[in-house]
Amino acid sequence: DLGSPGRALAPSRMLLPGLVGAAPSWQRACREVEAAATTGTWLALEGEPGVGKSALLRAVQLRRRLPGRHTVLDAEHARVDPAWMATLRRSLVGDAMVVIAHLDALDAGQVRSVTAALQEARRAPEADRPQVAVTVRPGADRAQLAPLLSYFPTSVPVPPLRLRLDDLATLVRFFLSKVGSPGQQLSCSPEAMRLLMRHSWPGNVQELQTLLHQVV
């Protein structure tokens, strides 16, 4: 039951552009990511798929209004895209921010190649050095990734949705405000919200957003 008009609720304060939630673990992640970005520290975000790691990094770029290009490279494509490594090296020279998603998808040889590219980028003058961030799934092989992760002194855990269910109602309102027609107010009935609260959300916030979009 998501189609009935309901009383519009005041939006939650956003710590970062486009992100909502008041759970302490989520707000802590937002603050730590922004602090690292403000000082130019390279950082690693660890969390399950769909928790909002890439959204956090995009929000930081919007808040800081970084000039230049923001490039996201998915390490899962490195094995099938022969130009992937060349794109990474080019981005590390010319872009303002470079994000390597799913870092744990790299094999041992690719870890060595990416490590060499990062080492070269760190030699650049600080003014020309890009902000670099990586995302890693929990349970990744830390031993294999150790040479790479040594370049990222700050690691920020991003909590799964099941550990921040107090934010669920806020997230539902936020996503419904994005998928409705202009002028339309969508709400979630108490019965539907109870069903949502009982779900385990293995796909996290991305699963919730997709579900609401499909229902609407």
BADREN-469371 format. One line per 5 residues: number of its first residue (from 1); their letters; for each residue x, y, z of N, C-alpha, C. Coordinates in Angstrom, 3 decimals. Each point is the difference from the previous one (the first is absolute). Layout:
REM BADREN-469371
NUM = A = X/Y/Z/X/Y/Z/X/Y/Z  ...
REM end
This chain:
REM BADREN-469371
1 = DLGSP = 0.863/-1.190/0.000/-0.863/1.190/0.000/0.889/1.226/0.000  0.326/0.471/-1.199/0.883/1.166/-0.107/-0.628/1.108/-0.820  -1.264/-0.176/-0.391/-0.562/0.958/-0.933/-0.902/1.035/0.612  -0.311/-0.115/1.283/-0.940/0.931/0.614/0.695/1.284/0.393  -0.643/1.157/-0.251/0.605/1.243/0.439/0.042/0.054/1.510
6 = GRALA = 1.061/0.502/0.534/0.127/0.087/1.446/0.604/1.324/0.396  0.063/0.222/1.304/0.553/1.249/0.504/1.485/0.063/-0.307  0.427/1.085/-0.615/1.415/0.160/-0.321/0.790/0.197/1.284  1.054/-0.730/0.191/0.824/0.100/1.187/1.241/0.833/-0.307  0.445/0.696/0.991/1.170/0.857/-0.190/1.202/-0.854/-0.357
11 = PSRML = 0.764/0.419/-1.011/1.166/-0.794/-0.376/1.046/0.000/1.097  0.745/-1.097/0.115/1.064/-0.077/0.987/1.176/0.875/-0.443  0.714/0.502/0.992/1.181/0.796/-0.311/1.032/-0.876/-0.684  0.604/0.527/-1.030/0.996/-0.755/-0.742/1.392/0.402/0.455  0.759/-0.987/0.456/1.393/0.271/0.334/0.793/0.312/-1.258
16 = LPGLV = -0.319/-0.707/-1.078/0.637/0.189/-1.290/-1.087/0.068/-1.058  0.245/0.656/-1.135/-1.040/0.171/-1.016/-0.573/-1.337/-0.478  -1.336/-0.114/0.058/-0.672/-1.177/-0.524/0.023/-1.215/0.907  0.490/0.140/1.235/0.069/-1.124/0.926/-0.802/0.321/1.256  -0.790/-0.960/0.453/-0.786/0.195/1.215/0.262/-1.156/0.952
21 = GAAPS = -0.347/0.225/1.258/0.157/-1.032/1.011/0.614/0.564/1.258  -0.532/-0.451/1.155/0.465/0.510/1.281/0.685/-1.069/0.842  0.113/-1.233/-0.504/0.659/-1.054/0.768/1.435/0.414/0.302  0.457/-0.163/1.245/1.361/0.436/0.351/1.079/-0.600/-0.891  -0.134/-1.282/-0.356/1.025/-0.633/-0.834/0.045/0.612/-1.393
26 = WQRAC = -1.172/0.384/-0.543/-0.055/0.634/-1.321/0.556/1.417/0.059  -0.380/0.760/1.018/0.501/1.359/0.117/1.510/0.010/0.230  0.487/-0.996/0.754/1.439/-0.090/0.212/0.720/-0.235/-1.321  -0.552/-0.892/-0.830/0.618/-0.262/-1.305/0.014/1.264/-0.851  -1.096/0.747/0.001/-0.063/1.248/-0.774/1.070/0.981/0.461
31 = REVEA = 0.131/0.164/1.302/0.989/0.947/0.524/1.426/-0.429/-0.327  0.268/-1.304/0.129/1.363/-0.463/-0.239/0.387/0.109/-1.469  -0.939/-0.287/-0.883/0.288/0.121/-1.429/0.231/1.469/-0.367  -0.836/0.873/0.512/0.174/1.421/-0.313/1.311/0.529/0.573  0.358/-0.420/1.210/1.249/0.471/0.604/1.207/-0.446/-0.822
36 = AATTG = -0.026/-1.247/-0.462/1.112/-0.495/-0.815/0.085/0.765/-1.315  -1.152/0.249/-0.612/-0.002/0.715/-1.273/0.485/1.430/0.173  -0.351/0.632/1.112/0.397/1.387/0.241/1.513/0.131/0.112  0.643/-1.004/0.573/1.454/0.053/0.162/0.741/-0.635/-1.171  -0.738/-0.523/-0.973/0.630/-0.638/-1.146/0.517/-1.400/0.269
41 = TWLAL = -0.418/-0.579/1.125/0.455/-1.346/0.355/-0.658/-1.040/-0.906  0.783/-0.913/-0.510/-0.566/-1.105/-0.773/-0.681/-0.957/0.972  -1.184/-0.473/-0.370/-0.738/-0.805/0.956/-0.642/-1.222/-0.638  -0.216/-1.007/0.846/-0.687/-1.227/-0.403/-1.336/-0.071/0.736  -1.049/-0.307/-0.736/-1.317/-0.201/0.589/-0.313/-1.491/-0.036
46 = EGEPG = -0.332/-0.552/1.154/-0.309/-1.424/0.081/-1.473/-0.174/0.337  -0.676/-0.841/-0.776/-1.406/-0.254/0.272/-0.597/-0.950/-1.004  -1.145/-0.557/0.353/-0.696/-0.935/-0.868/-0.507/0.712/-1.258  -0.291/-0.753/-1.059/-0.589/0.621/-1.195/-1.302/0.722/0.339  -0.150/1.192/-0.554/-1.249/0.740/0.151/-0.115/0.873/1.226
51 = VGKSA = 1.053/0.105/0.821/-0.127/0.788/1.229/0.136/1.502/-0.247  0.553/0.393/-1.149/0.123/1.421/-0.297/1.424/0.520/-0.023  0.960/-0.863/-0.243/1.410/0.445/-0.022/0.241/1.014/-1.118  -0.451/-0.325/-1.204/0.201/0.923/-1.130/-0.807/1.276/0.197  -1.199/-0.114/0.582/-0.817/1.190/0.259/0.695/0.933/0.980
56 = LLRAV = 0.660/-0.568/0.996/0.752/0.818/0.948/1.096/0.794/-0.694  0.715/-0.651/-0.886/1.094/0.674/-0.693/-0.513/1.072/-0.950  -1.111/-0.276/-0.692/-0.591/1.029/-0.872/-0.448/1.207/0.816  -0.584/-0.269/1.163/-0.495/1.093/0.842/1.141/0.882/0.489  1.122/-0.608/0.338/1.157/0.781/0.435/0.490/0.894/-1.127
61 = QLRRR = 0.026/-0.543/-1.226/0.431/0.818/-1.122/-0.946/1.184/-0.203  -1.311/-0.240/0.140/-0.973/1.087/-0.147/0.183/1.044/1.101  0.220/-0.449/1.233/0.172/0.934/1.112/1.244/0.861/-0.197  1.093/-0.635/-0.432/1.253/0.734/-0.151/0.081/0.748/-1.327  -0.919/-0.319/-0.917/-0.020/0.640/-1.321/1.372/-0.114/-0.672
66 = LPGRH = 0.504/-1.217/-0.012/1.305/-0.235/-0.602/-0.036/0.323/-1.493  0.887/0.855/-0.472/0.071/0.236/-1.435/0.611/-1.204/-0.692  -0.372/-0.203/-1.228/0.575/-1.119/-0.732/-0.908/-1.221/0.010  0.504/-1.046/-0.607/-0.813/-1.190/-0.234/0.071/-0.983/1.167  -1.122/-0.643/0.262/-0.102/-1.041/1.021/-0.206/-1.320/-0.743
71 = TVLDA = 1.019/-0.872/0.034/-0.042/-1.245/-0.752/-0.160/-1.187/0.939  -0.933/-0.884/-0.331/-0.195/-1.239/0.748/0.370/-1.164/-0.907  0.934/-0.822/0.444/0.428/-1.175/-0.754/-0.353/-1.249/0.806  -0.714/-0.918/-0.617/-0.407/-1.232/0.667/1.072/-1.062/-0.236  0.619/-0.457/1.080/1.067/-0.993/-0.129/-0.517/-1.321/-0.559
76 = EHARV = -1.289/-0.244/0.065/-0.554/-1.224/-0.579/0.129/-0.016/-1.523  0.207/1.183/-0.605/0.149/0.093/-1.451/1.452/-0.152/-0.447  0.918/-0.014/0.956/1.417/-0.005/-0.366/0.397/-1.258/-0.770  -0.669/-1.114/0.274/0.374/-1.253/-0.661/-0.511/-0.091/-1.432  -1.017/0.767/-0.327/-0.605/-0.111/-1.329/0.233/1.237/-0.862
81 = DPAWM = 0.453/1.082/0.587/0.216/1.243/-0.745/1.502/0.243/-0.132  0.571/-0.210/-1.175/1.449/0.173/-0.166/0.467/1.437/0.209  -0.931/0.955/-0.075/0.378/1.407/0.179/-0.158/0.473/1.439  -0.418/-0.888/0.890/-0.321/0.408/1.378/1.212/0.621/0.694  1.144/-0.656/-0.082/1.177/0.500/0.704/0.486/1.323/-0.591
86 = ATLRR = -0.073/0.128/-1.314/0.401/1.255/-0.633/-0.932/1.136/0.426  -1.293/-0.318/0.130/-0.962/1.013/0.457/0.312/0.433/1.419  0.354/-0.962/0.850/0.366/0.337/1.378/1.207/0.919/0.033  1.044/-0.335/-0.731/1.214/0.829/0.003/-0.294/1.412/-0.513  -0.810/0.085/-1.039/-0.356/1.314/-0.559/-0.820/0.814/1.013
91 = SLVGD = -0.912/-0.665/0.696/-0.837/0.687/0.979/0.818/0.493/1.182  0.998/-0.769/0.407/0.836/0.394/1.133/0.848/1.223/-0.303  0.139/0.306/-1.270/0.771/1.182/-0.398/-0.899/1.218/-0.175  -1.190/-0.191/-0.593/-0.786/1.164/-0.397/-1.267/0.277/0.780  -0.451/-0.934/0.864/-1.297/0.177/0.647/0.136/0.554/1.407
96 = AMVVI = -1.116/0.589/0.493/-0.015/0.529/1.361/-0.220/-1.103/1.024  -0.814/-0.984/-0.364/-0.294/-1.095/0.924/-0.108/-1.296/-0.779  0.622/-1.046/0.517/-0.033/-1.316/-0.633/-0.467/-1.015/1.043  -1.034/-0.735/-0.350/-0.535/-1.035/0.888/0.181/-1.349/-0.680  0.628/-0.931/0.697/0.115/-1.377/-0.486/-0.972/-0.842/0.815
101 = AHLDA = -1.108/-0.400/-0.628/-1.020/-0.786/0.685/0.339/-1.482/-0.066  -0.428/-0.733/1.027/0.182/-1.466/0.052/1.484/-0.366/-0.132  0.832/0.638/0.778/1.442/-0.211/-0.086/0.370/-1.480/0.146  -0.777/-0.731/0.804/0.314/-1.405/0.267/-0.235/-0.894/-1.206  -0.531/0.544/-1.114/-0.187/-0.796/-1.212/1.292/-0.149/-0.797
106 = LDAGQ = 1.030/0.759/0.341/1.269/-0.074/-0.729/0.731/-1.298/0.323  0.661/-0.573/-1.012/0.850/-1.161/0.263/1.392/0.485/0.413  0.890/-0.938/0.311/1.312/0.368/0.533/0.792/0.885/-0.962  -0.036/-0.327/-1.296/0.727/0.804/-0.976/-0.565/1.401/-0.116  -1.308/0.110/0.032/-0.630/1.316/-0.083/0.268/0.821/1.252
111 = VRSVT = 0.059/-0.662/1.151/0.351/0.713/1.234/1.374/0.638/-0.146  0.944/-0.728/-0.568/1.350/0.564/-0.193/-0.033/1.184/-0.963  -0.764/-0.115/-1.080/-0.054/1.089/-0.984/-0.662/1.242/0.582  -1.082/-0.176/0.748/-0.687/1.146/0.600/0.883/0.627/1.074  0.702/-0.820/0.766/0.910/0.523/1.022/1.073/0.877/-0.640
116 = AALQE = 0.542/-0.451/-1.126/1.018/0.797/-0.694/-0.581/1.326/-0.499  -1.219/-0.033/-0.495/-0.640/1.224/-0.490/-0.236/0.980/1.146  -0.414/-0.504/1.164/-0.219/0.873/1.150/1.316/0.570/0.512  1.033/-0.827/-0.023/1.319/0.465/0.429/0.469/1.162/-0.873  -0.232/-0.122/-1.300/0.367/1.071/-0.919/-0.816/1.258/0.260
121 = ARRAP = -1.299/-0.178/0.274/-0.861/1.155/0.257/0.412/0.725/1.274  0.473/-0.735/0.994/0.397/0.631/1.260/1.263/0.842/-0.157  0.762/-0.260/-1.048/1.220/0.794/-0.221/-0.308/1.392/-0.547  -1.209/0.187/-0.508/-0.372/1.299/-0.570/-0.052/1.058/1.091  0.245/1.274/-0.346/-0.159/1.068/0.992/-1.398/-0.039/0.602
126 = EADRP = -0.096/0.362/1.258/-1.280/-0.118/0.707/-1.126/0.734/-0.724  0.310/1.156/-0.594/-1.032/0.779/-0.686/-0.550/-0.731/-1.220  0.796/-0.902/-0.577/-0.419/-0.725/-1.202/-0.487/-1.417/0.308  0.029/-0.376/1.270/-0.331/-1.364/0.386/-1.513/-0.150/0.139  -0.599/-1.013/-0.596/-1.451/-0.161/0.129/-0.387/-0.556/1.358
131 = QVAVT = -1.247/0.225/0.376/-0.581/-0.706/1.144/-0.341/-1.412/-0.477  0.472/-1.014/0.710/-0.239/-1.385/-0.410/-0.700/-0.743/1.128  -0.995/-0.779/-0.365/-0.725/-0.822/0.972/-0.275/-1.359/-0.616  -0.112/-0.997/0.856/-0.331/-1.343/-0.456/-1.138/-0.540/0.853  -0.755/-0.936/-0.555/-1.028/-0.686/0.774/0.351/-1.483/0.048
136 = VRPGA = -0.251/-0.585/1.175/0.378/-1.390/0.257/-1.152/-0.700/0.708  -0.256/-1.235/-0.399/-1.029/-0.787/0.674/0.555/-0.601/1.290  -0.848/-0.194/1.002/0.458/-0.705/1.203/0.460/-1.409/-0.359  1.012/-0.464/0.683/0.492/-1.346/-0.252/0.970/-0.103/-1.153  0.405/1.134/-0.567/0.961/-0.033/-1.111/1.344/-0.543/0.477
141 = DRAQL = 0.765/-0.544/-0.941/1.311/-0.560/0.299/0.976/1.145/0.279  0.138/0.333/1.272/0.834/1.139/0.377/1.474/-0.252/-0.288  0.419/-1.248/0.065/1.419/-0.291/-0.259/0.359/0.350/-1.437  -0.859/-0.375/-0.947/0.290/0.309/-1.398/-0.092/1.491/-0.276  -0.918/0.676/0.693/-0.212/1.423/-0.248/0.936/0.894/0.811
146 = APLLS = 0.789/-0.589/0.896/0.820/0.798/0.914/0.875/1.039/-0.695  0.695/-0.327/-1.117/0.820/1.037/-0.650/-0.828/1.200/-0.468  -1.209/-0.279/-0.460/-0.868/1.071/-0.468/-0.554/0.815/1.159  -0.512/-0.709/1.013/-0.668/0.690/1.100/0.966/0.832/0.833  1.308/-0.257/-0.141/0.975/0.811/0.738/-0.034/1.460/-0.443
151 = YFPTS = -0.551/0.269/-1.167/-0.113/1.376/-0.489/-1.245/0.708/0.541  -0.820/-0.719/0.762/-1.256/0.556/0.496/-0.021/-0.102/1.520  0.592/0.994/0.668/0.147/-0.067/1.455/-1.316/0.104/0.760  -1.029/0.523/-0.647/-1.295/0.138/0.661/-0.972/-1.025/-0.567  -0.583/-0.825/0.870/-0.998/-0.987/-0.402/-1.292/0.299/0.745
156 = VPVPP = -1.092/0.148/-0.744/-1.283/0.373/0.590/-1.007/-1.126/-0.221  -0.528/-0.602/1.073/-1.051/-1.002/-0.167/-1.348/0.674/-0.249  -0.729/-0.490/-1.001/-1.332/0.536/-0.315/-1.022/-1.052/0.438  -0.922/0.343/0.910/-0.863/-1.018/0.616/-1.062/-0.522/-0.960  -0.359/-1.282/0.127/-1.107/-0.548/-0.783/-1.335/0.528/0.508
161 = LRLRL = -1.014/-0.065/-0.846/-1.304/0.539/0.365/-0.598/-0.723/1.201  0.236/-1.296/0.136/-0.595/-0.745/1.113/0.501/0.484/1.360  1.144/0.708/0.008/0.528/0.541/1.242/-0.351/1.471/0.187  -0.803/0.546/-0.892/-0.453/1.388/0.143/-1.474/0.107/-0.385  -0.797/-0.947/0.525/-1.417/-0.039/-0.357/-0.764/1.221/0.502
166 = DDLAT = 0.558/0.707/0.976/-0.655/1.239/0.442/-0.058/1.032/-1.124  0.840/-0.164/-1.011/0.003/0.920/-1.142/-0.961/-0.433/-1.103  -0.635/-1.155/0.156/-0.791/-0.547/-1.111/-1.131/0.936/-0.410  -0.765/0.509/0.969/-1.131/0.878/-0.333/0.484/1.260/-0.711  1.126/0.544/0.446/0.567/1.191/-0.639/0.405/-0.299/-1.437
171 = LVRFF = 0.633/-1.152/-0.205/0.417/-0.382/-1.344/-1.198/-0.236/-0.907  -1.054/-0.616/0.524/-1.205/-0.229/-0.809/-0.583/1.326/-0.458  -0.141/0.954/0.918/-0.534/1.309/-0.391/0.889/0.669/-1.040  1.293/-0.100/0.207/0.950/0.643/-0.902/-0.100/-0.579/-1.407  -0.019/-1.327/-0.108/-0.058/-0.631/-1.322/-1.361/0.203/-0.655
176 = LSKVG = -1.081/-0.031/0.779/-1.328/0.227/-0.576/-0.116/1.419/-0.554  0.674/0.944/0.632/-0.051/1.375/-0.506/0.686/0.127/-1.348  0.877/-0.957/-0.325/0.728/0.057/-1.260/-0.706/-0.714/-1.141  -0.835/-0.994/0.316/-0.587/-0.803/-1.066/-1.430/0.401/-0.339  -0.638/0.832/0.793/-1.366/0.412/-0.292/-0.068/0.996/-1.138
181 = SPGQQ = -1.187/0.150/-0.549/-0.218/1.005/-1.042/0.060/1.392/0.618  0.261/1.038/-0.820/0.038/1.366/0.522/-1.302/0.354/0.719  0.118/0.515/1.204/-1.167/0.379/0.780/-0.639/-1.151/0.751  0.453/-1.214/-0.230/-0.581/-1.166/0.654/0.704/-0.268/1.323  -0.794/-0.288/1.030/0.555/-0.350/1.298/-0.294/-1.472/0.269
186 = LSCSP = 1.036/-0.790/0.072/-0.145/-1.419/0.271/0.377/-0.276/1.444  -0.735/-0.909/0.610/0.308/-0.373/1.378/-0.050/-1.511/0.134  0.560/-0.475/1.090/0.027/-1.433/0.283/-0.904/-0.251/1.203  -0.958/-0.896/-0.151/-0.927/-0.285/1.094/0.743/-0.655/1.161  -0.538/0.111/1.214/0.638/-0.673/1.149/0.154/-1.498/-0.217
191 = EAMRL = -0.999/-0.620/-0.657/0.084/-1.446/-0.241/1.170/-0.335/-0.929  0.143/0.787/-1.062/1.100/-0.226/-0.923/1.345/0.257/0.671  0.058/1.033/0.849/1.258/0.299/0.690/0.394/-1.131/0.932  -0.989/-0.626/0.649/0.327/-1.131/0.872/0.591/-1.157/-0.806  -0.518/-0.220/-1.204/0.563/-1.038/-0.865/1.440/0.335/-0.382
196 = LMRHS = 0.228/1.260/-0.330/1.353/0.415/-0.369/0.968/-0.163/1.174  -0.477/0.293/1.204/0.854/-0.101/1.172/0.386/-1.444/0.308  -0.822/-0.945/-0.428/0.282/-1.410/0.298/0.934/-0.634/-1.035  0.222/0.681/-1.113/0.866/-0.555/-1.046/1.468/0.116/0.425  0.832/-0.931/-0.453/1.413/0.008/0.398/0.876/0.889/-0.880
201 = WPGNV = -0.465/0.429/-1.144/0.696/0.914/-0.911/1.416/-0.461/-0.347  0.129/-1.176/-0.625/1.341/-0.434/-0.421/0.619/0.916/-1.044  -0.834/0.709/-0.775/0.516/0.942/-0.991/0.109/1.419/0.505  -0.312/0.189/1.293/0.183/1.274/0.685/-0.810/1.148/-0.607  0.538/1.211/0.056/-0.768/1.182/-0.418/-0.353/-0.076/-1.487
206 = QELQT = 0.898/-0.562/-0.801/-0.286/-0.121/-1.430/-1.201/-0.893/-0.236  -0.145/-1.060/0.774/-1.155/-0.888/-0.124/-1.285/0.747/0.350  0.033/0.806/1.062/-1.175/0.780/0.391/-0.394/0.982/-1.098  0.966/0.709/-0.536/-0.282/0.972/-1.063/-0.605/-0.685/-1.220  0.572/-1.133/-0.381/-0.508/-0.740/-1.163/-1.414/-0.501/0.243
211 = LLHQV = -0.255/-0.517/1.191/-1.331/-0.505/0.320/-1.055/1.100/-0.086  0.281/1.154/0.605/-0.981/1.087/-0.030/-0.240/0.486/-1.416  1.059/0.069/-0.792/-0.149/0.419/-1.386/-0.895/-0.984/-0.763  0.205/-1.290/0.216/-0.808/-1.004/-0.700/-1.460/0.074/0.434  -0.243/0.190/1.292/-1.377/0.055/0.495/-0.725/1.220/-0.576
216 = V = 0.653/1.141/0.029/-0.630/1.226/-0.519/-0.224/-0.114/-1.510
REM end
